[in-house]
Amino acid sequence: MSWFKRVKEGILTRTEDKKETPDGMWYKCEECKQATPTRALEENCWVCPHCEYHKQIGSYEYFQLLFDGHEWRELDRDLISGNPLNFTDTKDYVSRIKATREKTNLNDAIRVAFGEVEGEELVVACMDFKFIGGSMGSVMGEKISRAIDFSLKYSVPLLVISKSGGARMMEGALSLMQMAKISAKLNLLSQQKIPYFSLMTDPTTGGVTASFAMLGDLNFAEPNALIGFAGPRVIKETIGKDLPEGFQRAEFLLEHGFLDFIVPRGELKAKLASLIRLFEK
């Protein structure tokens, strides 16, 4: 019997979470502007049936999509950022974190859960863009590091789902340090031959792209996801030239060798299960 089954009574589905998806009866696609019944959109994995636009979703929706029986055990749920730099802009950092927690019902921009995907055990660390733009701070670095420790302890593959604006500047160098911290920890997975999968969704930018998002044994993305370090507008203004069509979109990166493949959201669960089985051989 697997470790997951032995602790099944401790598994929690967070039905009290505030979803990142629309609550009304109809959804108007941000891309093609066509209207779709919200229930039909949800049944289609929050992908527009008219144009296949992948609506941005959060960790709750990904956990529901991936884990068998909508059951998972969340790890290190209660970690919360401090204010190491006593940072203040229009409001102090502590107040900003508190307000964001109350608004989103999240403790930080990433959640980590453990469950089964078509019967295969998997640890999933998924970012939430609605929490300060999915920014990478010390809590994100610590939670991914602990997720790696969990994967090492139980020999379970790891999936990181990235959706981030980059480093959280309110934490300064402590934020940037997470790139090196996570990258070093990932090397331990490699040494133990435990697979690490990196899924990049829209948008994946900044320090996340510059480090662990591109270090997977397999790097893949959702269709048309924006992936890069600086955004295309900043690059265009810096170099003073027009950029190639589709620049920094997933299809462009696949064509130029930065991705292994692109996977539509509706195929993600089956794809992950097949990859886990492949690595087990």
C-alpha positions, -999 to +999 in steps of 0.1 A: +000+000+000+013+034-009+022+061+016-006+082+001-032+056+008-019+051+044-025+087+052-057+091+032-077+102+062-055+132+065-062+143+029-081+176+026-098+192-003-100+229+003-136+236-007-135+269+012-109+283-012-118+314-032-117+302-068-098+321-095-126+314-120-159+332-127-190+325-106-216+338-130-237+317-154-218+330-185-182+336-193-170+361-219-137+349-234-109+375-230-095+364-263-124+359-288-151+377-268-175+348-273-198+338-245-198+303-230-219+289-201-196+289-171-204+252-163-195+242-198-162+262-195-154+244-163-161+210-178-137+220-206-109+226-181-114+264-183-105+264-219-126+284-243-144+260-267-145+286-294-108+296-297-090+273-272-079+302-251-066+289-217-081+310-191-058+317-161-067+295-132-052+290-097-038+262-076-072+251-064-084+245-100-052+227-109-054+204-079-090+196-088-080+189-124-050+167-116-056+147-084-077+116-084-111+119-067-103+156-061-084+145-030-050+158-019-029+165+012-016+201+013+019+205+026+032+235+047+000+254+043+006+279+071+039+295+060+036+333+059+060+360+048+076+382+073+089+417+067+127+413+068+135+447+052+108+467+070+096+476+035+071+503+028+058+518-004+022+531-005+016+508+025+039+487+047+046+452+035+029+435+065-003+453+058-001+444+021+004+407+029-025+408+054-048+424+029-039+400+001-044+370+024-078+382+033-088+389-003-075+357-018-078+333+012-042+322+004-012+325+026+013+331-002+017+329-040+023+291-040+006+260-026+021+225-025+000+193-024+005+156-026-019+131-042-023+106-070-027+112-107-042+082-124-029+062-095+006+076-097+019+096-067+029+132-074+039+163-055+025+195-072+037+230-063+014+255-081+016+293-081-013+317-078-010+348-098-037+366-078-013+367-048+009+397-056+014+386-092+026+351-083+058+368-071+087+347-058+096+356-022+112+337+007+080+316+014+078+304-022+115+294-021+110+276+012+078+258+001+094+245-031+125+235-011+103+215+013+084+200-016+118+188-029+126+173+005+093+155+005+100+141-029+134+129-018+121+113+013+093+094-004+108+090-039+079+108-055+081+129-087+077+167-085+057+190-107+061+228-105+033+248-122+047+283-128+027+315-132+046+345-120+056+380-125+091+373-111+109+381-079+091+399-051+110+431-047+096+439-013+119+412+000+149+424-020+180+401-021+161+375+000+138+371-029+165+367-055+183+342-033+155+318-039+166+312-074+199+297-063+184+279-033+158+261-053+182+253-082+207+238-058+179+217-042+167+204-075+202+190-082+195+166-053+165+152-071+186+147-102+212+128-082+185+105-069+170+101-103+136+114-091+118+133-120+111+170-119+086+183-144+082+220-151+049+233-165+049+270-175+016+288-178+006+323-187+026+343-176+059+328-165+085+356-163+114+371-144+135+352-119+112+322-120+120+317-157+156+325-151+160+296-127+139+266-117+112+269-144+137+261-170+155+233-151+130+205-154+139+170-167+111+180-190+100+216-196+066+221-211+039+248-213+003+254-220-006+268-254+002+304-260+017+310-226+039+340-222+073+329-211+104+350-208+126+371-185+117+407-193+084+413-211+082+419-248+072+456-244+103+463-223+126+444-247+111+463-277+116+496-260+152+487-250+165+475-284+143+499-305+133+471-329+101+452-337+101+417-323+094+385-343+057+374-345+048+353-315+079+363-296+080+348-260+049+327-266+051+289-259+049+280-296+079+303-304+099+288-275+091+253-287+102+261-322+135+275-309+143+246-286+134+260-252+105+236-245+101+199-249+065+201-258+032+220-254+003+203-237-034+215-237-048+216-202-074+189-209-046+165-217-024+174-188-035+147-163-031+118-187+002+132-200+017+135-165+006+100-156+023+086-187+055+105-180+057+092-145+053+057-157+079+063-184+104+075-158+096+045-136+109+020-162 
